[in-house]
Amino acid sequence: MAVVCNSLVLITVLGLVCGNPPGQWLEVSPEEPEIKTLMKIAEREYNSLSGQDDIYRPLRIADVRKQLVSGIKYDFIAFLGRTLCKKGENVLDNCPLHSLTKLWGVKCKFSILTVQWLNETKILQQTCSQEGLLTDFSGIEPSPQQDMKTEEQVLETLSLFKEFVMTYNKKYNDDDEAVKRLHIFSENIKKAKEIQEKDGGTAEYGITKFSDLTEDEFRTLYLNPLLASQPPRPMKKAEVPKDPPPTEWDWREHGAVTDVKNQGMCGSCWAFSVIGNIEGQWFLKRGSLISLSEQELVDCDGVDHACGGGLPSNAYEAIEKLGGLETEIDYSYHGHKELCSFSTNKVSAYINSSVEIPKDETQIAAWLAQNGPISIALNAFAMQFYRKGISHPFRILCNPWMIDHAVLLVGYGERDGKPFWAIKNSWGTDWGEQGYYYLYRGTGACGMNTMCSSAVVD
């Protein structure tokens, strides 16, 4: 007797015989031959519809399942990475993945229907995310170009980089820039570990908002090369108190220090150091703490070089010639040089002269405790990756004669048996200990005692 069956009945019978109940989803290994075939189809589909010149190759397949319908429906997630090849080169199967793009790509969900007796395959759905840092790296093999030993290290670095990007709201121009920054970030993690191993204090070094910058970029954008290359203007020697300094002192506790500021991507640390000193001097002599203008110095100091660096000794002289300083509110900071718009009618503070403070750290402490915060300069070698604690870098690595950053010394004390200097920086509160750097006291660490000075307010 002949039995007439439609295709759905035939599929149903075959499914029952093979143990695949119709309509029920079954998990499938990504290593199955038919899945690899489907991935090839999905890969070609994405490349044909992406609208980009670059060719993408599969990194990994995940969450594969199939369902018996009027054929077999497959659902899976595909991670695709950009290659070095372009469309039209007819080399799809031989395109090497771009260096580190196994960490950067697109995540696509595919639904594909195969009807074997019709020899037909149809893509029912393709949904892909925008290209970016992938959120699921499990199973993705590390690229051979990467200088990393294990896949675990790759995954750890990726996780840290993703957190870094979100924490500091990093924005990159394109995927090439992002991949470049990821390379730098990876190398900087190693550098931070090396600094940590050689540090003699209690500091913690690691990921900071500067972790995607090379050493040269960091120096160019945030430091001050003129401090080591130009001698300071001669100043009168400060008179050192005869009495020994107190065991500890902190001008933040006595109202002489304004909030931490942010110089931005401008080498104007010299202006912030001097202004911080004058804010303290004005408070001690006039009884009011006023936030004064760094931008005035950036714009109007004709001797120094604005975002290109400067010397505190020059800045004092420039302020005397200008006739004083406006407030931060009246002359706000923009982080780049503009036309000088200083007005003598808006002067809120002035100075009479400036003095050079001795290099002996006991004398520095005595002068500070009696006279207020001090403008100093130091070698910022360890500061790019500083997070917290008392920093005591290996002396050879933090050469005291290679000073490149001006800051404000506000106090000193001891923590966990380690003597320290409390230093106000100008990189915002999202760096260091709420914007402060703690440096080992007593050894001239990083040249912190080589260029100490203060304004004088009569």
C-alpha positions as CSV (number, residue, x, y, z in Angstrom):
1,M,0.0,0.0,0.0
2,A,1.3,3.4,-1.0
3,V,1.5,6.1,1.7
4,V,1.5,9.7,0.5
5,C,3.3,12.1,2.9
6,N,3.9,15.8,2.8
7,S,7.3,17.1,3.7
8,L,6.3,18.1,7.2
9,V,5.1,14.5,8.0
10,L,8.4,13.1,6.6
11,I,10.5,15.5,8.7
12,T,8.4,14.6,11.8
13,V,8.9,10.9,11.2
14,L,12.7,11.3,10.6
15,G,12.9,13.4,13.7
16,L,11.3,10.8,15.9
17,V,13.5,8.1,14.5
18,C,16.7,10.1,15.0
19,G,15.7,11.2,18.5
20,N,15.0,14.9,17.6
21,P,11.4,15.7,18.7
22,P,9.8,18.3,16.4
23,G,9.8,21.8,17.9
24,Q,12.2,21.0,20.7
25,W,15.5,22.9,20.9
26,L,18.6,20.7,21.2
27,E,22.1,21.9,22.1
28,V,24.7,21.3,19.4
29,S,28.5,21.3,19.7
30,P,30.2,24.2,17.8
31,E,32.7,21.6,16.5
32,E,30.1,19.6,14.5
33,P,30.8,19.7,10.8
34,E,27.4,21.1,9.8
35,I,28.0,24.1,12.2
36,K,31.3,24.9,10.6
37,T,29.5,24.9,7.3
38,L,26.8,27.2,8.6
39,M,29.4,29.5,10.0
40,K,31.0,29.9,6.6
41,I,27.6,30.9,5.2
42,A,27.0,33.3,8.1
43,E,30.5,34.8,7.6
44,R,29.9,35.4,3.9
45,E,26.5,36.9,4.6
46,Y,27.9,39.4,7.2
47,N,30.7,40.4,4.8
48,S,28.3,40.9,1.9
49,L,25.8,43.1,4.0
50,S,28.2,44.9,6.4
51,G,28.7,47.9,4.1
52,Q,32.4,48.0,5.0
53,D,35.5,47.4,2.9
54,D,37.1,45.3,5.6
55,I,36.7,41.5,5.6
56,Y,35.7,39.8,8.9
57,R,36.5,36.3,10.0
58,P,34.9,34.2,12.8
59,L,36.6,34.1,16.2
60,R,34.3,31.8,18.0
61,I,30.8,30.2,17.8
62,A,28.7,30.0,21.0
63,D,25.2,29.0,22.2
64,V,24.5,26.7,19.3
65,R,21.1,24.9,19.2
66,K,18.8,23.4,16.6
67,Q,15.1,22.8,16.2
68,L,13.2,20.4,13.9
69,V,10.6,22.4,11.9
70,S,10.0,22.2,8.2
71,G,13.7,21.5,8.0
72,I,16.2,22.2,10.7
73,K,16.6,25.6,12.2
74,Y,19.9,26.6,13.8
75,D,20.5,29.5,16.2
76,F,23.9,30.5,17.3
77,I,26.1,33.4,18.4
78,A,29.1,34.3,16.2
79,F,32.0,36.5,17.2
80,L,33.6,38.1,14.2
81,G,37.0,40.0,14.0
82,R,38.4,42.3,11.4
83,T,41.2,41.1,9.1
84,L,43.9,42.8,7.1
85,C,42.1,42.1,3.9
86,K,39.7,44.2,1.8
87,K,36.7,43.2,-0.2
88,G,37.5,42.4,-3.8
89,E,40.8,40.7,-3.0
90,N,39.1,37.3,-3.3
91,V,41.1,35.9,-0.4
92,L,38.4,35.4,2.3
93,D,39.7,32.1,3.5
94,N,43.3,33.2,3.8
95,C,42.9,36.6,5.5
96,P,44.8,36.8,8.8
97,L,43.1,38.5,11.7
98,H,44.3,42.0,12.4
99,S,46.7,42.2,15.3
100,L,44.6,42.2,18.5
101,T,41.3,42.3,16.7
102,K,40.5,39.0,18.4
103,L,39.6,41.4,21.2
104,W,37.8,43.8,19.0
105,G,35.0,42.9,16.7
106,V,31.3,42.3,16.4
107,K,28.9,39.9,18.1
108,C,26.1,38.5,15.8
109,K,23.1,36.3,16.4
110,F,22.2,34.1,13.4
111,S,19.1,32.0,12.7
112,I,19.6,29.7,9.7
113,L,17.1,27.2,8.2
114,T,18.3,24.2,6.2
115,V,16.0,22.1,4.1
116,Q,18.1,19.1,3.1
117,W,15.8,17.4,0.6
118,L,15.5,20.7,-1.3
119,N,19.3,21.4,-0.9
120,E,18.3,24.8,0.4
121,T,19.8,27.0,3.2
122,K,18.1,30.2,4.2
123,I,19.3,32.9,6.7
124,L,16.2,33.9,8.6
125,Q,17.8,36.4,10.9
126,Q,21.1,38.3,11.4
127,T,21.4,40.7,14.3
128,C,24.9,42.2,15.0
129,S,26.2,44.7,17.5
130,Q,28.3,47.7,16.6
131,E,32.0,46.9,16.4
132,G,33.8,47.4,19.7
133,L,35.5,45.6,22.6
134,L,33.8,42.2,22.9
135,T,32.2,41.4,26.2
136,D,32.6,37.6,26.0
137,F,36.1,36.3,25.3
138,S,35.8,32.8,26.5
139,G,37.1,30.4,23.9
140,I,38.8,33.1,21.8
141,E,42.4,32.1,21.2
142,P,45.1,34.8,21.8
143,S,46.6,36.3,18.7
144,P,50.1,35.1,17.9
145,Q,51.2,38.8,17.6
146,Q,50.5,39.4,21.2
147,D,53.4,39.4,23.7
148,M,51.4,37.4,26.3
149,K,52.0,33.9,27.6
150,T,48.5,32.5,28.2
151,E,44.9,33.0,27.2
152,E,44.1,33.7,30.8
153,Q,46.5,36.7,30.7
154,V,44.7,37.9,27.5
155,L,41.3,37.7,29.1
156,E,42.5,39.4,32.3
157,T,44.0,42.3,30.3
158,L,40.8,42.6,28.3
159,S,38.7,42.7,31.4
160,L,40.9,45.4,32.9
161,F,40.9,47.4,29.8
162,K,37.1,47.3,29.5
163,E,36.8,48.4,33.1
164,F,39.4,51.2,32.5
165,V,37.5,52.5,29.5
166,M,34.2,52.6,31.4
167,T,35.7,54.0,34.6
168,Y,37.4,57.0,32.9
169,N,34.9,57.3,30.1
170,K,37.6,56.9,27.4
171,K,36.6,57.7,23.8
172,Y,38.8,56.7,20.9
173,N,38.5,57.9,17.3
174,D,38.1,54.5,15.7
175,D,38.9,50.8,16.3
176,D,42.6,51.3,15.1
177,E,43.1,53.8,17.9
178,A,41.4,51.6,20.4
179,V,43.6,48.6,19.5
180,K,46.7,50.9,19.8
181,R,45.6,52.0,23.2
182,L,45.0,48.4,24.3
183,H,48.6,47.6,23.3
184,I,49.9,50.5,25.3
185,F,47.6,49.6,28.3
186,S,49.0,46.1,28.3
187,E,52.6,47.3,28.3
188,N,51.8,49.8,31.1
189,I,50.4,47.1,33.3
190,K,53.8,45.5,33.1
191,K,55.6,48.8,33.8
192,A,53.4,49.4,36.9
193,K,54.3,46.0,38.2
194,E,58.0,46.6,37.8
195,I,57.7,49.9,39.6
196,Q,55.8,48.2,42.4
197,E,58.5,45.5,42.8
198,K,61.2,48.1,43.1
199,D,59.4,50.6,45.4
200,G,60.7,50.9,48.9
201,G,57.6,52.4,50.4
202,T,54.0,51.4,50.9
203,A,52.7,52.7,47.6
204,E,50.3,50.8,45.3
205,Y,50.9,51.3,41.5
206,G,48.6,50.1,38.8
207,I,45.9,51.3,36.5
208,T,45.3,55.1,36.5
209,K,43.6,57.4,34.0
210,F,47.0,57.7,32.2
211,S,47.4,53.9,31.6
212,D,46.6,54.2,27.9
213,L,49.4,56.7,27.3
214,T,53.0,56.0,26.3
215,E,55.7,57.5,28.5
216,D,56.5,60.1,25.8
217,E,52.8,61.1,25.4
218,F,52.4,61.4,29.2
219,R,55.5,63.7,29.5
220,T,54.3,65.8,26.5
221,L,50.8,66.2,27.7
222,Y,51.1,66.5,31.5
223,L,54.7,67.2,32.5
224,N,57.1,70.2,32.3
225,P,60.5,69.6,30.6
226,L,61.7,73.1,31.2
227,L,62.2,72.4,34.9
228,A,65.3,70.4,34.3
229,S,66.6,72.2,31.2
230,Q,66.5,75.8,32.4
231,P,68.0,77.2,35.6
232,P,65.6,79.0,37.9
233,R,65.7,82.8,38.3
234,P,67.9,83.8,41.3
235,M,65.8,84.6,44.3
236,K,66.5,85.8,47.8
237,K,67.3,82.9,50.3
238,A,64.5,82.2,52.7
239,E,65.1,82.6,56.4
240,V,64.8,79.2,58.1
241,P,63.1,79.0,61.6
242,K,65.5,78.1,64.3
243,D,63.1,75.9,66.3
244,P,62.8,72.3,65.2
245,P,59.7,71.5,63.1
246,P,56.7,69.8,64.7
247,T,56.4,66.0,64.4
248,E,53.7,66.4,61.8
249,W,51.9,69.2,60.0
250,D,49.2,69.6,57.4
251,W,48.0,72.9,56.1
252,R,44.8,71.3,54.9
253,E,43.8,71.0,58.5
254,H,44.4,74.7,59.0
255,G,42.4,76.1,56.0
256,A,45.3,77.2,53.8
257,V,44.7,74.8,50.8
258,T,42.0,75.1,48.1
259,D,40.4,72.1,46.5
260,V,42.4,69.9,44.1
261,K,42.3,71.3,40.5
262,N,42.9,69.8,37.1
263,Q,45.4,71.2,34.6
264,G,44.1,68.9,31.9
265,M,46.2,68.1,28.9
266,C,48.4,71.1,29.3
267,G,51.9,71.3,30.8
268,S,50.9,74.1,33.1
269,C,51.8,72.4,36.4
270,W,54.2,75.3,37.1
271,A,51.2,77.7,37.3
272,F,49.2,75.4,39.6
273,S,52.2,75.0,41.9
274,V,52.8,78.8,42.2
275,I,49.1,79.7,42.5
276,G,48.6,77.0,45.3
277,N,51.5,78.6,47.1
278,I,50.1,82.1,46.8
279,E,46.7,81.0,47.9
280,G,48.3,79.7,51.1
281,Q,50.4,82.9,51.6
282,W,47.3,85.1,51.1
283,F,45.3,83.1,53.5
284,L,48.0,83.3,56.2
285,K,48.5,87.1,55.8
286,R,44.9,88.2,55.0
287,G,42.8,85.5,56.7
288,S,40.7,84.5,53.6
289,L,41.2,81.5,51.3
290,I,40.6,82.5,47.7
291,S,40.9,80.3,44.6
292,L,43.2,82.2,42.3
293,S,43.6,82.0,38.5
294,E,46.1,79.7,36.8
295,Q,44.8,80.7,33.4
296,E,46.0,84.3,34.0
297,L,49.6,82.9,34.2
298,V,49.1,80.7,31.2
299,D,47.9,83.6,29.1
300,C,49.9,86.6,30.5
301,D,53.3,85.2,31.7
302,G,55.4,86.3,28.7
303,V,58.6,84.5,29.9
304,D,57.2,81.0,30.5
305,H,55.6,78.8,27.8
306,A,52.0,78.2,28.8
307,C,51.2,74.5,28.2
308,G,54.7,74.0,27.0
309,G,56.1,74.4,30.6
310,G,57.5,77.0,32.8
311,L,59.4,77.8,36.0
312,P,57.9,78.9,39.3
313,S,60.6,81.5,39.7
314,N,59.6,83.2,36.5
315,A,55.9,83.0,37.4
316,Y,56.5,85.0,40.7
317,E,58.2,87.7,38.7
318,A,55.4,87.8,36.1
319,I,52.8,88.2,38.8
320,E,54.7,91.1,40.3
321,K,54.9,92.8,37.0
322,L,51.2,92.2,36.2
323,G,50.2,93.7,39.5
324,G,48.4,90.7,41.0
325,L,46.1,87.9,40.3
326,E,42.4,87.6,39.5
327,T,40.2,84.9,41.1
328,E,39.4,81.6,39.4
329,I,35.8,82.8,39.0
330,D,36.8,86.0,37.2
331,Y,39.5,84.4,35.0
332,S,38.6,80.7,34.7
333,Y,40.9,77.9,33.5
334,H,40.5,76.6,29.9
335,G,43.6,74.4,29.6
336,H,45.2,76.1,26.6
337,K,46.8,79.5,25.9
338,E,44.5,82.4,25.0
339,L,44.9,86.1,24.6
340,C,45.7,87.8,27.9
341,S,42.6,89.4,29.4
342,F,44.0,90.4,32.8
343,S,42.4,93.4,34.4
344,T,43.9,95.4,37.2
345,N,40.4,96.2,38.3
346,K,39.8,92.6,39.2
347,V,43.0,91.9,41.2
348,S,42.1,89.9,44.3
349,A,45.6,89.0,45.5
350,Y,49.2,90.2,45.0
351,I,52.7,89.3,46.0
352,N,55.7,91.5,47.0
353,S,58.6,89.1,46.2
354,S,59.7,85.5,46.3
355,V,62.3,83.4,48.1
356,E,64.2,80.2,47.6
357,I,63.9,77.6,50.4
358,P,67.0,75.4,51.4
359,K,67.3,71.8,50.2
360,D,67.6,70.3,53.7
361,E,64.4,68.4,54.3
362,T,64.3,69.2,58.1
363,Q,64.6,72.9,57.2
364,I,61.9,72.5,54.5
365,A,59.6,71.0,57.1
366,A,60.4,73.8,59.6
367,W,59.7,76.5,57.0
368,L,56.5,74.9,55.8
369,A,55.0,74.5,59.3
370,Q,55.7,78.1,60.1
371,N,55.1,79.8,56.8
372,G,52.7,77.8,54.6
373,P,52.6,75.4,51.6
374,I,55.6,75.4,49.4
375,S,56.0,75.3,45.6
376,I,58.3,72.4,44.7
377,A,59.3,70.4,41.7
378,L,60.1,66.7,41.4
379,N,60.7,63.8,39.0
380,A,57.3,62.4,38.2
381,F,58.7,59.0,37.1
382,A,56.3,56.9,39.3
383,M,53.3,59.2,39.2
384,Q,51.8,58.0,36.0
385,F,50.8,54.7,37.7
386,Y,50.5,55.9,41.3
387,R,47.3,54.9,43.1
388,K,47.8,55.4,46.8
389,G,50.3,54.9,49.7
390,I,53.7,56.3,50.4
391,S,55.8,56.3,47.2
392,H,59.5,55.6,47.5
393,P,60.8,54.8,44.0
394,F,64.1,53.2,43.3
395,R,66.5,56.2,43.2
396,I,68.2,55.2,39.9
397,L,64.8,55.2,38.2
398,C,63.7,58.5,39.8
399,N,66.7,60.6,39.2
400,P,66.6,63.7,41.4
401,W,68.3,65.9,38.7
402,M,65.6,65.1,36.1
403,I,62.7,67.0,37.7
404,D,59.8,67.5,35.3
405,H,56.7,68.3,37.4
406,A,55.8,71.2,39.7
407,V,53.5,70.5,42.7
408,L,52.5,71.9,46.1
409,L,53.9,70.7,49.4
410,V,51.2,71.0,52.0
411,G,52.3,68.9,54.9
412,Y,54.3,66.0,56.3
413,G,53.9,63.2,58.8
414,E,54.3,59.4,59.3
415,R,52.1,56.5,58.2
416,D,52.7,52.9,59.1
417,G,56.2,53.8,60.3
418,K,57.1,55.6,57.0
419,P,57.8,59.3,57.0
420,F,56.1,61.1,54.1
421,W,55.5,64.4,52.4
422,A,51.9,65.3,51.5
423,I,51.8,66.8,48.0
424,K,48.9,68.4,46.3
425,N,48.9,67.6,42.6
426,S,47.0,69.2,39.7
427,W,45.5,66.2,37.9
428,G,42.1,66.1,39.4
429,T,40.7,64.1,42.3
430,D,40.4,60.9,40.2
431,W,44.1,60.4,40.4
432,G,46.2,59.3,43.4
433,E,44.6,59.7,46.9
434,Q,41.9,62.1,46.0
435,G,44.4,64.1,44.0
436,Y,47.3,63.9,46.5
437,Y,50.6,62.2,46.2
438,Y,52.5,60.9,49.3
439,L,56.2,60.7,48.9
440,Y,58.9,59.2,51.2
441,R,60.5,61.9,53.4
442,G,64.1,62.1,54.4
443,T,66.1,61.0,51.3
444,G,65.4,63.7,48.8
445,A,63.2,61.2,46.9
446,C,62.7,62.1,43.2
447,G,64.5,65.5,43.7
448,M,61.6,66.9,45.7
449,N,64.0,69.2,47.6
450,T,65.9,70.6,44.6
451,M,63.6,73.5,43.6
452,C,61.6,74.7,46.7
453,S,60.2,78.3,46.7
454,S,57.5,80.6,47.9
455,A,56.0,83.9,47.2
456,V,56.2,86.6,49.9
457,V,53.1,88.7,50.8
458,D,53.8,91.6,53.1
